[in-house]
Amino acid sequence: MPDFLIAIILGIVEGLTEFLPVSSTAHLLIAEDLLGFHPPGEVLPIVIQLGAILAVVAVYWRKFWDVLVTLPTARPSQHFVLTVLVAFLPSVVAGLLLHSFIKEVLFARDIAPLVIATTLTLGGVVILVLERYRPTPRFTDGDTLPLWKAFQIGLCQVLAIFPGASRSGATILGGELLGVGRAAAAHFTFYLAVPTMMGATALDVYKNRDALAAAAWADIAIAFVVAFVVALVVVKGFIGFLSRYGLAPFGWYRIAAGVALFAWIALA
């Protein structure tokens, strides 16, 4: 298969899964294996994440712009920035301390499929259980969460170091368990994605800087644009879908995908 077609497929996978509670990392790793595509230093999957993140910036540009221009004087804007930074902090610490372990152990080609199958399946079960027994929400505005609540959601996000766990799934479910309304948790997840994924991408690019010269930048550009366009559609529609159908469809999908991956591993 031509590399540009692979780039388009990976861009679609990234755009579809980055903000859904199904783990974009897991889907990208499995897609690469199925396509037999292993770029030098995994640069393409790293860079195209920015395409999906820019979709959040595009959808919420008015919010981010208003916060930026009023930050020096407006207490609500200052509080909003603090909540995002406080929630971002646990991932910074975990990423810096565990980067080698994450990349060399959890993402090792011989281990990652089993880790992904396990986390997909367990995550699906957790989603279905919490859909039935989630607590009554006490915080319904993702823009005005208390700092301590934002920090707790940030701790939940650290679970996403495991491939297949899903960053958005961890923060939305964690938020619901902590008494945050589903829509509010989803909005805050989008806000938190911007510094988190930009920081992760910057760290990965730095760690893989020697491979950048060997990267096929034309293919990366294609995947980047595709990921942005697809993620734009997903971000715009996700809150409405979540309000109407909840997380259960994603729970069932995760279980089915995890079982299928276990079967693939057993037959390989």
URZIDA-V623376 format. One record per backbone hydrogen bond with DSSP energy under -0.5 kcal/mol. CO is the residue of the C=O (numbers start at 1). NH is the residue of the N-H. E is the energy in kcal/mol with one decimal. If there is no record, write none. Layout:
[[CO & NH & E] [CO & NH & E]]
This chain:
[[2 & 5 & -0.6] [2 & 6 & -1.7] [3 & 7 & -2.5] [4 & 8 & -1.8] [5 & 9 & -2.4] [6 & 10 & -2.8] [7 & 11 & -2.2] [8 & 12 & -2.3] [9 & 13 & -2.5] [10 & 14 & -2.7] [11 & 15 & -2.6] [12 & 16 & -2.5] [13 & 17 & -2.0] [14 & 18 & -2.1] [17 & 20 & -0.5] [20 & 22 & -2.3] [20 & 23 & -1.0] [23 & 27 & -1.7] [24 & 28 & -2.6] [25 & 29 & -2.5] [26 & 30 & -2.4] [27 & 31 & -2.4] [28 & 32 & -2.5] [29 & 33 & -2.0] [30 & 34 & -2.6] [31 & 35 & -2.1] [32 & 36 & -0.8] [32 & 37 & -2.6] [33 & 36 & -0.6] [36 & 38 & -0.6] [39 & 42 & -2.0] [40 & 43 & -1.4] [42 & 46 & -1.2] [43 & 47 & -2.6] [44 & 48 & -2.5] [45 & 49 & -0.6] [46 & 49 & -0.6] [47 & 50 & -1.5] [47 & 51 & -0.5] [48 & 51 & -0.6] [48 & 52 & -1.2] [49 & 53 & -2.2] [50 & 54 & -2.6] [51 & 55 & -0.9] [52 & 56 & -0.9] [53 & 56 & -0.7] [53 & 57 & -1.6] [54 & 58 & -2.4] [55 & 59 & -2.3] [56 & 60 & -2.8] [58 & 61 & -0.7] [60 & 64 & -2.5] [61 & 65 & -2.9] [62 & 66 & -2.6] [63 & 67 & -2.2] [64 & 68 & -2.3] [65 & 69 & -2.5] [66 & 70 & -1.5] [67 & 71 & -0.9] [70 & 73 & -1.2] [70 & 74 & -3.1] [73 & 75 & -0.6] [74 & 78 & -2.0] [75 & 79 & -2.8] [76 & 80 & -2.4] [77 & 81 & -2.3] [78 & 82 & -2.2] [79 & 83 & -2.5] [80 & 84 & -1.9] [81 & 85 & -2.5] [82 & 86 & -2.9] [83 & 87 & -2.1] [84 & 88 & -1.8] [85 & 89 & -1.5] [86 & 90 & -0.6] [88 & 91 & -0.6] [88 & 92 & -1.6] [89 & 93 & -2.2] [90 & 94 & -2.6] [91 & 95 & -2.8] [92 & 96 & -2.3] [93 & 97 & -2.3] [94 & 98 & -2.6] [95 & 99 & -0.9] [98 & 102 & -3.0] [99 & 103 & -2.5] [100 & 104 & -2.9] [101 & 105 & -2.0] [101 & 106 & -1.6] [102 & 107 & -1.6] [105 & 108 & -1.2] [108 & 111 & -1.5] [108 & 112 & -3.6] [111 & 114 & -0.7] [111 & 115 & -2.0] [112 & 116 & -3.1] [113 & 117 & -2.6] [114 & 118 & -2.1] [115 & 119 & -2.7] [116 & 120 & -2.8] [117 & 121 & -1.9] [118 & 122 & -2.7] [119 & 123 & -2.4] [120 & 124 & -2.0] [121 & 125 & -2.0] [122 & 126 & -2.5] [123 & 127 & -2.3] [124 & 128 & -2.1] [125 & 129 & -2.3] [126 & 130 & -2.8] [127 & 131 & -2.1] [128 & 132 & -0.9] [129 & 132 & -0.7] [129 & 133 & -1.8] [130 & 134 & -1.4] [139 & 181 & -3.7] [141 & 144 & -1.2] [146 & 150 & -2.3] [147 & 151 & -2.4] [148 & 152 & -1.7] [149 & 153 & -2.0] [150 & 154 & -2.2] [151 & 155 & -1.9] [152 & 156 & -1.8] [153 & 157 & -1.8] [154 & 158 & -0.8] [155 & 158 & -0.7] [156 & 159 & -1.6] [157 & 160 & -2.2] [158 & 161 & -2.0] [159 & 162 & -1.7] [161 & 163 & -0.6] [162 & 165 & -2.4] [166 & 170 & -2.3] [167 & 171 & -2.2] [168 & 172 & -2.6] [169 & 173 & -2.4] [170 & 174 & -2.1] [171 & 175 & -2.4] [172 & 176 & -2.3] [173 & 177 & -2.5] [174 & 178 & -1.6] [175 & 180 & -3.1] [176 & 179 & -1.6] [179 & 138 & -3.7] [179 & 139 & -2.2] [181 & 185 & -2.9] [182 & 186 & -2.2] [183 & 187 & -2.5] [184 & 188 & -2.5] [185 & 189 & -2.0] [186 & 190 & -1.9] [187 & 191 & -2.1] [188 & 192 & -2.8] [189 & 193 & -1.6] [190 & 194 & -0.8] [191 & 194 & -0.9] [191 & 195 & -0.7] [192 & 196 & -1.8] [193 & 197 & -2.7] [194 & 198 & -1.8] [195 & 199 & -2.4] [196 & 200 & -2.4] [197 & 201 & -2.5] [198 & 202 & -2.4] [199 & 203 & -2.3] [200 & 204 & -2.4] [201 & 205 & -2.9] [202 & 206 & -2.2] [203 & 207 & -2.5] [204 & 208 & -1.9] [206 & 209 & -1.3] [208 & 211 & -1.6] [208 & 212 & -0.6] [209 & 212 & -0.8] [211 & 214 & -0.7] [212 & 215 & -1.2] [215 & 217 & -1.3] [216 & 220 & -2.0] [217 & 221 & -2.4] [218 & 222 & -1.8] [219 & 223 & -2.5] [220 & 224 & -2.6] [221 & 225 & -2.2] [222 & 226 & -2.4] [223 & 227 & -2.7] [224 & 228 & -2.1] [225 & 229 & -2.4] [226 & 230 & -2.6] [227 & 231 & -2.5] [228 & 232 & -2.1] [229 & 233 & -1.5] [230 & 234 & -2.0] [231 & 235 & -3.2] [232 & 236 & -1.9] [233 & 237 & -1.6] [234 & 238 & -1.9] [235 & 239 & -0.7] [237 & 241 & -2.2] [238 & 242 & -3.0] [239 & 243 & -2.4] [240 & 244 & -1.7] [241 & 245 & -3.2] [241 & 246 & -0.6] [242 & 246 & -1.7] [247 & 250 & -0.8] [247 & 251 & -1.7] [248 & 252 & -2.5] [249 & 253 & -2.1] [250 & 254 & -2.5] [251 & 255 & -2.1] [252 & 256 & -2.5] [253 & 257 & -2.9] [254 & 258 & -2.8] [255 & 259 & -2.6] [256 & 260 & -2.3] [257 & 261 & -2.1] [258 & 262 & -2.3] [259 & 263 & -2.2] [260 & 264 & -2.2] [261 & 265 & -2.5] [262 & 266 & -2.4] [263 & 267 & -1.9] [264 & 268 & -1.2]]
